[in-house]
Amino acid sequence: MIKEIKENVEIAIIGGTGVYDPGALTNAKQIKIYTPYGATSEITTIGTYAGKRVAFLPRHGCHHHCPPHNIPFRANIWALHEIGVKRIIAPCAVGSLREELPPGCFVFPDQFFDFTKNRESSFYDGGEVCHVSVAEPFCKELRQFAIETAQEMHIAHSDHGTSVCIEGPRFSTKAESNFFRNAVDAHVIGMTLVPECVLAREKEICYIPIAMVTDYDVWHEEPVTTEAVKQTMIKNLETIKNFLIKFLPKIPSDRTCDCEKALDDAFI
């Protein structure tokens, strides 16, 4: 039986690798949300952060026990929608496919390329046929505020780019990496963006990825190691926390984007 949830939290942060800091929330409490899709990655923490009431959900779990190909994406997004979330901010670790995007910089993608293979990518598996548009997959309003924040903080960043999402948990081969660079013309590569952003669109939730470059992918002739990724991520932690503190207050109560109308013409 699914319990009724009596919460109203409009902003959620889905933390990626290393961005696990629910302790930064004040007046925090934890809630377990039961979903039709099983358990979420972790118990959701709700509290006040940078003057906003937010929900924090570790994408991989607090102890990093959920590998990217087994993240319960549908449970996570359904749970956040159930407590009233209208906007999702999604920090994530990515590899760079471009020389001009070095480790340590931020990228605010405006497109994605889905190279996943075995993920449940929709809430609409039968009964209703829904063709949601992801031509512009990320919230334009949130992207604008995020880019302004990065500029104000003098954070090295790119305000556009295509993000490739691969199945994982393995890293790419050199052939794959060069395919994404040359054939897809992509900029960064990660393992968690899809179907997370698509499911958010199906729930008419605004979504913005904050892609933090941790390494050059294997096209760069340097091996990608988890230790190198972790070390760069640690260096980025203070930056992303300061970024969120300045970014969140910019988000207005009312939405002026089209995300809340995503299902208006999606059903057949």
PECORKA-V670206 format. One record per helix or strand. SS is the DSSP state (a for helix, b for strand). FROM is the first residue (numbers start at 1). TO is the last residue. If there is no record, write none. Layout:
ss = <SS | SS>
from = <FROM | FROM>
to = <TO | TO>
//
This chain:
ss = <b | a | b | b | b | a | a | b | b | b | b | a | b | b | a | b | a | b | a | a | a | b>
from = <11 | 22 | 26 | 44 | 52 | 68 | 73 | 87 | 106 | 111 | 130 | 140 | 157 | 162 | 174 | 188 | 193 | 206 | 218 | 226 | 259 | 267>
to = <15 | 24 | 31 | 49 | 58 | 70 | 82 | 96 | 107 | 115 | 130 | 152 | 158 | 166 | 182 | 190 | 202 | 216 | 220 | 248 | 261 | 267>
//
